[in-house]
């Protein structure tokens, strides 16, 4: 790299480094006052959503089938008397 390129790169990196102590102080102040907020954004949940939906559909269908089986067993006439 040429000296001009090194100096321009160092200058562009120097400004964020000089702001870092004040940013760190702001973060500590927010932490002390209890106003520090940290957000987490989940990504790539389409696959998980598909799996949950298919599982819910299967569980729902199984509950309907179980209900039909139980109701048919309760409605069936059973004669325990021997002829």
N, C-alpha and C positions, 0 to 999 in steps of 0.2 A: 504494500500500500504506500501511497505517496504521503508525505507529511501533511499536506492539506486535507487529505481524506481522513487521516488518523485524527487530526484536530477537530474536524467537523463531526466525526463519529463520537469522540470524547465529549464534545460540547452538547450533542443531543442526549447523551447518556448522563451528563452531569446534572441537568435540571431535575429529573425525577429523583436522583439521589439526594439532592439538596432539599427536596420537599418531603423526603421520607421521615425525618424526625418530627415534623409538625403533624404529619398524617398518623404516625404512631402515637403521638400525644393525644390526638383527637380520639383514636380508638380506645386508648386507656381511659380517657375521660368518660366516654360513653359506657365503657364496661363498669366503671365505678358508679355511675349514676343509674345503671340498669336500663339504658336506652339503646344498647348495642343490639342490632338485629342481624341475624345470619339467615339467609334464605337458601334453601336447597330445592333445586328444580330437577325432578326426575325426567330422564329421557329414555327413549327407546322402549316404551311400554306397550306397543301395539301387540307384540307377541304374547305378553302376559295377559293382556285384555282378552285376546282371542281364546286363550286357554281357560280363563275364568268363565267366559261366556259359554263355552262348550261344556264345561263341567257343570255349570248351573243348569243348562238345558238337560243334561243327563240325569242330574239329581231330581229335577222337576218331573221328568218322564217316569223315573223309578217310583216316585211318591204317588203318582197317579195310578200306576200299575198295582202297587201295593194296596192302595185304597180300593181299587176294583176287586182284587182278590179277596180282601177281607170282607167287603160287603157281599160278595157272592157266596162266601162261606157262611156268613150269618143268615143269608136268605134261603139257603138250601134246606130242604126239609129232611130231617134225619129221623128215621123210625128205629128205635132201639128194641122194640118188642119183637120177640121171636114168633113166627106164625105157627 
